[in-house]
């Protein structure tokens, strides 16, 4: 995993980017809870990610889609 670390942990933008990447690859679904991401982040680093999520008012039971926000869809 290539999450960017800051001096206090992981940035929220890096976590959102990683979630988006995992959804695009089909590894996780937008409907799954955020705590599903812990399966793709080293255990020793999960507490840093969890702290960042809490600082930005995300709960682990919130959906990954909530973390990613709305996406713009182009018409085909």
C-alpha positions, 0 to 999 in steps of 0.5 A: 500500500502506498498511503502517504504518511504525514508527521501525525499519521496518514492524510485523509486524501491518501486514505480516500485515494486508496479507497477509490483505487480499491473500489476501481479494482473491484477489491472492495465495494462502495457499500462495504463499511470503512473497516473493510479497508483494514484488510488492505492496510498493515495491522501496525499502521491501522491505528494511524488510519483509524485516528485520521478517519476519526479526526475527519468524523468518519465512523468505521461502520460508515460506508466506503462510498461515504469516504469517497464522496460523490463521483462525477459520471460521464455520459457514454 
